[in-house]
Amino acid sequence: MGFSIWEIILVLIVPLIVEVPQTVGKGLLLLFYELFYRPLSEEAGGKALENDFHPKVSVVVPARNEGEYIQSTLESLSESNYPNMEVVVVDDGSTDDTYLKALQHAANPNVKVVRRDVASGSKAKAVGYGMLFAKGEIVIVVDGDTVVERNSINELVKPLTVDRGVVGVAGNVRVLNRENLLTRLQAYEYVVSMELGRRWQGVVGGILVIPGAFGAFRREVLESLGRMHADTITEDFDMTVMLQKTRGRLAFAPKAVAWTRAPKRWREWVRQRLRWSAGQLQVYMKHVDVFFKKRFGLFGWIIAPNNVFMDIGALFLRAAWLTAILAFTPFTSNLTYAVRLSALIFTFYLALEALSLLSAVLLSRARARKEDLKYAVLAPLMVVFYRPLHSIVRFTAYMKAALKRGVGW
């Protein structure tokens, strides 16, 4: 039993309206940008570097029980080729040997190690404490389990030196520990979200999250906002929206690559995603005043509302669409029809997944990482398992956030 074109459109009406324009539109826009605008922006960046302007940078590394990884993080920062940089490590009440291992790097005059005997319970507070000891006019936050590539500090700072109107820069975060199926699926996810999603946000001036693992801020702006706030559990998202509300520009630096460690166990992954999604809803509720306000321009009128729709509205819309398909499809009385319908939906989403991954890999300029194409073998699993499971976790998180059930750092 085949399907006519109208039957296909009717069955796929929701993803055709919701997801196809987003996926195809981003790809076309970014292709245009890469072909025509990027060479001009890189020429401007090159001129800025020729002026040999290197403002003082303070890298704040908040760490809690990162004894296993803190040394690799500090070693990677010590190998940075940025000439005017200090590192401030904040041991936020660790119960392991994080402080002792970080202290081994304190012989370097550009490294400070400070300790809070009692954990603050918040990454935002740990970063704020570190800023008390920082002297740089640019503040970079790096997680205590993240490895930064040698030239990445230069690349992250570049937009801030080229344009005084830029107040924050998002780094390009990738997964380092690709050691099992879960971490490889997350590595795939990060490639697409950074090289396609975050790059697109940067082009249209709609950066939504400067990642807490690797991001830069103009200190004077950060201080004017009261530093990072601890009233949500996603302080990086909250701070990014506050920066957007200043009407300053936010940028994405694709060549500023840092490698973070993703959860290795499903239970850890679920806890992380519950926290991210619950915090996302907290931030939306905190900054509801940004929506459809003239003073916030394109971000308030289009970008933020579109993000809420795609992350939350579309989640419930897809659930309703799948429920309708299950309710009206004769799965038991006509097995052949049900199988073909399932195959149609799977093929459609697999094509979108493949298009997203291919676009992300082709657009990637953070080295020519052709090895990212190997993640294509995981695309079917992303369609039938990872993304549906993530949707369930997100739905659960939104419900918990609505009921005001707390989730800690």
Backbone torsions as a table, in degrees:
resi	resn	phi	psi	omega
1	MET	NA	112.5	180.0
2	GLY	-89.6	176.0	179.7
3	PHE	-119.7	136.4	173.4
4	SER	-76.9	166.5	-179.5
5	ILE	-61.1	-35.6	-179.3
6	TRP	-71.8	-35.1	175.7
7	GLU	-65.5	-40.4	178.5
8	ILE	-62.5	-44.9	179.1
9	ILE	-62.6	-42.0	-179.2
10	LEU	-64.3	-43.4	-179.0
11	VAL	-66.8	-39.4	-174.4
12	LEU	-99.9	20.1	-172.1
13	ILE	-57.9	-40.8	-178.3
14	VAL	-67.9	-54.8	178.1
15	PRO	-64.1	-29.6	177.0
16	LEU	-64.0	-38.6	-178.5
17	ILE	-82.1	-39.9	-171.6
18	VAL	-87.7	-47.3	-167.1
19	GLU	-101.0	-34.4	-178.6
20	VAL	-61.1	-48.0	179.7
21	PRO	-59.9	-36.6	-179.7
22	GLN	-66.5	-47.7	-176.1
23	THR	-69.5	-51.1	-178.1
24	VAL	-69.6	-40.4	-179.3
25	GLY	-61.6	-43.6	178.4
26	LYS	-61.5	-44.9	-178.5
27	GLY	-60.6	-44.6	-178.8
28	LEU	-67.9	-42.3	179.7
29	LEU	-62.2	-44.4	-178.4
30	LEU	-69.4	-33.9	175.9
31	LEU	-62.6	-44.8	177.5
32	PHE	-60.3	-44.0	179.9
33	TYR	-61.2	-46.7	-177.9
34	GLU	-63.4	-35.5	-176.0
35	LEU	-79.0	-35.1	-169.1
36	PHE	-117.1	-37.7	-172.3
37	TYR	-97.3	-38.6	-174.2
38	ARG	-56.0	-44.0	-180.0
39	PRO	-56.6	-35.6	179.1
40	LEU	-68.2	-42.3	-178.7
41	SER	-68.3	-35.3	178.9
42	GLU	-70.0	-33.1	176.8
43	GLU	-63.9	-40.6	177.4
44	ALA	-64.6	-40.5	178.3
45	GLY	-63.7	-38.0	178.3
46	GLY	-63.4	-39.7	178.6
47	LYS	-64.2	-36.9	179.4
48	ALA	-64.5	-39.3	179.7
49	LEU	-69.0	-32.6	178.7
50	GLU	-63.6	-26.3	178.9
51	ASN	-76.2	-5.6	176.9
52	ASP	55.9	43.9	179.3
53	PHE	-97.3	113.6	-178.9
54	HIS	-129.3	88.9	179.5
55	PRO	-63.5	155.9	178.9
56	LYS	-63.7	129.5	-178.3
57	VAL	-117.5	132.0	172.9
58	SER	-110.7	118.8	176.9
59	VAL	-96.1	112.2	179.6
60	VAL	-96.9	125.1	-177.6
61	VAL	-116.4	94.0	175.7
62	PRO	-76.2	132.7	-175.9
63	ALA	-142.9	132.0	174.4
64	ARG	-135.0	114.4	-178.3
65	ASN	55.9	50.0	178.1
66	GLU	-112.3	30.2	-177.9
67	GLY	-57.7	-29.5	-178.8
68	GLU	-71.5	-27.2	-169.9
69	TYR	-121.6	-16.0	-170.0
70	ILE	-59.6	-33.4	-179.0
71	GLN	-68.3	-39.6	178.1
72	SER	-65.5	-34.3	176.6
73	THR	-64.3	-48.0	-177.8
74	LEU	-69.4	-34.3	176.7
75	GLU	-64.4	-40.6	179.4
76	SER	-65.7	-37.7	178.6
77	LEU	-69.5	-34.6	179.1
78	SER	-67.5	-22.6	179.7
79	GLU	-90.0	-0.2	179.5
80	SER	-62.3	143.8	179.0
81	ASN	-93.5	10.6	176.0
82	TYR	-76.0	128.2	-167.8
83	PRO	-84.0	-11.2	-172.5
84	ASN	-133.2	73.8	-169.2
85	MET	-141.2	142.9	170.8
86	GLU	-124.4	158.4	179.3
87	VAL	-123.6	130.0	177.3
88	VAL	-118.8	112.4	179.0
89	VAL	-96.2	129.3	178.8
90	VAL	-113.7	107.8	173.2
91	ASP	-83.5	107.9	-173.3
92	ASP	-93.6	71.8	174.8
93	GLY	67.5	35.5	-179.2
94	SER	-64.0	148.2	176.2
95	THR	-104.8	2.9	177.2
96	ASP	-110.0	-156.2	-175.9
97	ASP	-96.3	25.9	179.6
98	THR	-54.5	-48.0	-176.6
99	TYR	-62.8	-45.5	-178.2
100	LEU	-64.3	-39.5	179.8
101	LYS	-71.2	-38.2	177.8
102	ALA	-67.6	-35.1	-177.9
103	LEU	-63.1	-22.9	178.8
104	GLN	-65.0	-18.2	-179.9
105	HIS	-97.9	-1.4	-175.1
106	ALA	-72.7	-11.7	175.4
107	ALA	-64.6	-24.7	174.7
108	ASN	-70.9	122.1	-177.3
109	PRO	-61.9	-16.9	-179.9
110	ASN	-93.8	7.8	179.7
111	VAL	-119.8	126.2	174.7
112	LYS	-116.3	137.1	177.7
113	VAL	-122.0	118.3	179.7
114	VAL	-120.9	157.4	-173.2
115	ARG	-137.2	137.7	169.6
116	ARG	-105.8	121.1	-177.4
117	ASP	-66.6	-32.9	178.4
118	VAL	-111.5	126.4	-177.6
119	ALA	-59.8	138.4	178.2
120	SER	-73.1	-24.5	-177.2
121	GLY	80.4	7.7	-176.5
122	SER	-150.5	130.5	175.6
123	LYS	-64.0	-35.6	179.5
124	ALA	-59.8	-42.3	179.4
125	LYS	-68.6	-35.7	178.2
126	ALA	-65.0	-42.1	177.4
127	VAL	-64.7	-43.2	178.3
128	GLY	-60.7	-38.6	177.6
129	TYR	-65.1	-42.0	178.8
130	GLY	-62.6	-34.3	-179.4
131	MET	-66.8	-20.0	176.4
132	LEU	-64.9	-24.9	-177.6
133	PHE	-105.5	-0.7	-175.9
134	ALA	-92.9	144.3	-177.6
135	LYS	-115.4	-7.5	-174.2
136	GLY	-73.8	152.8	175.1
137	GLU	-83.0	-13.9	172.5
138	ILE	-119.7	130.8	179.4
139	VAL	-109.9	126.7	175.9
140	ILE	-114.4	131.9	177.6
141	VAL	-104.4	127.9	178.8
142	VAL	-129.6	129.2	177.7
143	ASP	-66.3	153.2	-177.1
144	GLY	-73.6	0.2	176.7
145	ASP	-121.4	23.1	-172.8
146	THR	-115.4	139.2	179.4
147	VAL	-108.4	127.5	-175.5
148	VAL	-103.4	131.7	178.3
149	GLU	-68.7	156.0	-168.8
150	ARG	-56.3	-40.8	-175.8
151	ASN	-98.0	5.6	-171.6
152	SER	-71.2	-33.7	177.5
153	ILE	-63.2	-42.6	175.6
154	ASN	-56.1	-47.9	-176.9
155	GLU	-67.7	-35.1	-179.2
156	LEU	-71.1	-35.9	-177.9
157	VAL	-79.0	-27.0	-173.3
158	LYS	-49.6	-50.0	-179.4
159	PRO	-59.8	-30.0	179.6
160	LEU	-74.2	-26.5	177.9
161	THR	-86.8	-28.5	-179.3
162	VAL	-75.3	-36.7	-171.4
163	ASP	-137.0	115.1	179.1
164	ARG	-65.8	-17.4	179.1
165	GLY	-77.4	-12.6	177.8
166	VAL	-80.9	127.6	-177.2
167	VAL	-112.6	-13.4	179.8
168	GLY	-157.1	150.0	-178.2
169	VAL	-135.3	131.5	176.7
170	ALA	-93.0	131.3	175.6
171	GLY	-83.9	169.7	-179.0
172	ASN	-98.3	101.3	-173.5
173	VAL	-95.0	128.9	177.8
174	ARG	-122.6	164.9	-178.9
175	VAL	-90.4	126.4	-178.3
176	LEU	-86.6	-45.8	-171.7
177	ASN	-89.7	70.1	-179.9
178	ARG	-85.3	72.5	-169.7
179	GLU	-113.1	-14.2	176.1
180	ASN	-144.3	-176.8	-175.6
181	LEU	-61.1	-44.7	-178.0
182	LEU	-61.5	-47.1	-178.2
183	THR	-68.0	-32.1	176.5
184	ARG	-69.2	-38.0	176.1
185	LEU	-63.5	-38.4	177.4
186	GLN	-69.9	-35.1	176.3
187	ALA	-61.5	-43.4	175.0
188	TYR	-57.7	-48.4	-177.8
189	GLU	-60.4	-42.6	-178.8
190	TYR	-66.6	-38.8	179.0
191	VAL	-58.0	-48.1	-178.0
192	VAL	-69.4	-44.4	-175.5
193	SER	-67.7	-34.3	-179.9
194	MET	-82.6	-54.3	-172.5
195	GLU	-73.6	-22.0	178.2
196	LEU	-110.3	-57.6	-176.3
197	GLY	-65.6	-55.7	-176.3
198	ARG	-68.5	-34.9	178.0
199	ARG	-64.3	-42.8	178.4
200	TRP	-62.4	-43.1	178.2
201	GLN	-60.5	-38.9	179.1
202	GLY	-64.7	-39.5	-178.6
203	VAL	-65.4	-41.1	-176.6
204	VAL	-92.2	6.8	178.8
205	GLY	72.9	29.1	-175.4
206	GLY	-122.6	38.2	176.8
207	ILE	-56.7	125.1	-177.8
208	LEU	-102.0	-28.8	179.2
209	VAL	-139.9	117.2	165.6
210	ILE	-85.9	109.9	-168.2
211	PRO	-59.9	136.2	178.9
212	GLY	-64.0	-19.8	178.9
213	ALA	-72.9	-29.5	-177.3
214	PHE	-166.1	98.0	179.5
215	GLY	-153.2	155.6	-176.8
216	ALA	-122.4	148.3	-178.3
217	PHE	-139.1	146.5	171.9
218	ARG	-77.8	120.0	-169.1
219	ARG	-58.1	-43.2	-176.2
220	GLU	-60.9	-34.5	178.3
221	VAL	-73.4	-42.4	179.0
222	LEU	-60.0	-43.0	179.0
223	GLU	-65.8	-38.1	-179.0
224	SER	-65.2	-22.8	179.2
225	LEU	-92.4	1.4	-178.3
226	GLY	85.1	25.2	-175.8
227	ARG	60.0	-162.6	179.9
228	MET	-72.4	140.4	-179.3
229	HIS	-94.6	148.4	-177.1
230	ALA	-107.7	16.4	-177.0
231	ASP	-91.1	3.4	169.3
232	THR	-131.2	166.6	-178.8
233	ILE	-97.2	4.0	172.7
234	THR	-124.8	76.3	-174.1
235	GLU	-62.8	-28.6	179.9
236	ASP	-70.2	-41.3	177.2
237	PHE	-65.6	-45.1	-179.9
238	ASP	-59.2	-46.8	-179.3
239	MET	-64.2	-38.4	-179.8
240	THR	-63.3	-43.1	178.1
241	VAL	-65.0	-38.5	177.0
242	MET	-62.4	-39.3	176.9
243	LEU	-64.8	-39.0	176.9
244	GLN	-61.6	-35.7	-178.5
245	LYS	-71.5	-16.7	174.8
246	THR	-77.0	-8.9	-177.1
247	ARG	70.2	11.6	171.8
248	GLY	-76.3	162.4	-178.8
249	ARG	-89.4	142.8	176.3
250	LEU	-117.3	141.9	-174.6
251	ALA	-126.5	160.6	172.4
252	PHE	-115.1	130.7	-179.3
253	ALA	-109.2	93.2	-174.0
254	PRO	-64.1	-25.5	-179.8
255	LYS	-86.9	-7.4	178.1
256	ALA	-87.1	87.1	-171.1
257	VAL	-100.1	132.4	173.3
258	ALA	-131.0	144.0	-176.0
259	TRP	-109.9	116.1	-178.2
260	THR	-107.0	164.4	179.2
261	ARG	-100.4	122.6	-178.6
262	ALA	-90.7	159.0	177.0
263	PRO	-55.4	137.9	-178.6
264	LYS	-96.3	-16.8	-177.9
265	ARG	-119.3	148.0	-176.0
266	TRP	-62.0	-36.7	180.0
267	ARG	-62.9	-41.7	178.1
268	GLU	-65.3	-40.4	179.6
269	TRP	-62.7	-43.7	179.8
270	VAL	-62.6	-42.8	178.6
271	ARG	-61.8	-42.4	179.4
272	GLN	-62.4	-47.1	-176.6
273	ARG	-71.3	-31.6	173.3
274	LEU	-61.1	-43.5	-179.7
275	ARG	-66.2	-45.0	179.9
276	TRP	-59.5	-46.7	-175.1
277	SER	-72.3	-41.1	177.1
278	ALA	-63.2	-41.3	178.1
279	GLY	-65.3	-35.3	177.2
280	GLN	-59.3	-45.9	179.7
281	LEU	-66.6	-37.2	176.0
282	GLN	-58.6	-43.7	-178.6
283	VAL	-66.2	-42.6	177.6
284	TYR	-58.6	-42.5	-178.7
285	MET	-69.4	-36.8	179.2
286	LYS	-66.9	-38.3	-174.2
287	HIS	-109.1	36.1	179.7
288	VAL	-61.7	-21.1	-179.1
289	ASP	-71.3	-8.0	-179.3
290	VAL	-80.7	-21.1	-171.8
291	PHE	-77.0	128.6	173.5
292	PHE	58.0	37.6	175.7
293	LYS	-111.0	130.4	-174.7
294	LYS	-58.5	-36.8	-174.8
295	ARG	-68.3	-16.0	179.2
296	PHE	-99.0	6.1	170.8
297	GLY	56.3	-141.6	-176.5
298	LEU	-59.8	-36.0	-179.0
299	PHE	-62.4	-45.4	-178.5
300	GLY	-73.6	-32.0	-175.1
301	TRP	-87.5	-34.3	-172.7
302	ILE	-123.7	-52.3	-168.9
303	ILE	-67.0	-52.8	-179.4
304	ALA	-64.3	-46.5	177.0
305	PRO	-61.2	-39.0	178.6
306	ASN	-63.7	-37.7	179.1
307	ASN	-66.3	-41.4	177.3
308	VAL	-62.0	-42.4	-179.6
309	PHE	-64.2	-46.4	-176.6
310	MET	-69.5	-35.7	-176.8
311	ASP	-84.8	-34.2	-175.7
312	ILE	-115.2	-54.6	-177.9
313	GLY	-59.4	-47.3	-178.6
314	ALA	-65.9	-28.2	177.7
315	LEU	-61.8	-46.5	179.0
316	PHE	-73.0	-32.6	178.4
317	LEU	-65.8	-42.4	177.2
318	ARG	-63.7	-38.9	179.1
319	ALA	-62.3	-42.3	178.6
320	ALA	-66.5	-38.4	179.2
321	TRP	-64.1	-46.3	179.5
322	LEU	-66.7	-36.3	177.1
323	THR	-62.8	-41.0	178.9
324	ALA	-65.3	-40.2	178.5
325	ILE	-63.0	-44.1	179.0
326	LEU	-64.3	-36.0	-177.3
327	ALA	-72.3	-32.7	-173.6
328	PHE	-107.6	2.0	179.1
329	THR	-98.3	126.2	-179.2
330	PRO	-76.7	72.5	-175.7
331	PHE	-64.9	-34.5	-176.5
332	THR	-88.6	-37.6	-176.5
333	SER	-83.5	-23.8	-179.4
334	ASN	-137.6	82.7	-174.7
335	LEU	-64.2	-38.2	-178.9
336	THR	-61.6	-44.0	178.5
337	TYR	-61.9	-43.9	-178.8
338	ALA	-62.7	-40.9	-179.8
339	VAL	-65.3	-44.0	-179.6
340	ARG	-67.3	-36.8	177.5
341	LEU	-65.1	-43.5	178.1
342	SER	-62.5	-40.9	179.3
343	ALA	-64.6	-37.3	178.5
344	LEU	-62.5	-48.6	-178.9
345	ILE	-64.4	-43.3	179.8
346	PHE	-62.0	-45.7	-179.2
347	THR	-62.5	-40.1	-180.0
348	PHE	-62.3	-49.6	-178.7
349	TYR	-69.0	-32.2	176.9
350	LEU	-65.6	-38.3	177.8
351	ALA	-64.2	-41.9	177.2
352	LEU	-63.7	-40.6	179.8
353	GLU	-63.4	-45.2	-179.8
354	ALA	-63.9	-39.4	178.8
355	LEU	-64.2	-41.8	179.0
356	SER	-63.5	-46.4	-178.5
357	LEU	-65.2	-44.5	179.9
358	LEU	-61.6	-43.4	178.5
359	SER	-61.7	-43.2	-179.0
360	ALA	-63.4	-43.0	-178.4
361	VAL	-68.1	-42.4	-179.5
362	LEU	-65.8	-33.2	-177.7
363	LEU	-82.5	-16.4	-174.6
364	SER	-63.4	128.2	174.8
365	ARG	-120.8	5.1	176.5
366	ALA	-81.3	70.4	-167.7
367	ARG	72.1	159.9	178.3
368	ALA	-85.9	85.1	-174.7
369	ARG	-91.2	77.1	179.4
370	LYS	-66.5	-19.3	179.9
371	GLU	-65.2	-17.1	177.2
372	ASP	-63.0	-24.2	178.8
373	LEU	-64.9	-21.7	-179.3
374	LYS	-66.6	-18.3	178.2
375	TYR	-69.7	-9.7	179.9
376	ALA	-57.7	-29.7	-179.7
377	VAL	-67.4	-17.8	179.7
378	LEU	-90.4	-6.8	-176.2
379	ALA	-55.8	-46.1	178.8
380	PRO	-58.9	-38.8	179.9
381	LEU	-69.1	-34.5	175.9
382	MET	-61.7	-39.1	-176.6
383	VAL	-72.0	-46.4	-171.2
384	VAL	-91.2	-16.4	-174.9
385	PHE	-130.6	-60.4	-169.0
386	TYR	-63.5	-52.0	-176.9
387	ARG	-69.0	-39.9	174.3
388	PRO	-60.6	-41.8	178.3
389	LEU	-63.9	-41.0	178.2
390	HIS	-61.6	-37.5	178.1
391	SER	-63.1	-40.7	178.6
392	ILE	-64.3	-42.5	179.0
393	VAL	-63.7	-43.1	179.4
394	ARG	-63.2	-42.7	178.3
395	PHE	-59.2	-44.8	178.5
396	THR	-60.6	-42.4	-179.2
397	ALA	-63.8	-42.3	180.0
398	TYR	-62.6	-37.5	178.5
399	MET	-67.4	-41.9	178.7
400	LYS	-64.1	-42.2	-179.7
401	ALA	-64.4	-39.6	179.5
402	ALA	-64.2	-31.9	179.0
403	LEU	-88.0	0.9	177.0
404	LYS	60.6	43.1	173.3
405	ARG	-90.5	126.5	-172.6
406	GLY	-75.4	149.1	173.2
407	VAL	-134.2	127.7	-175.2
408	GLY	-92.6	174.8	177.6
409	TRP	-72.8	NA	NA
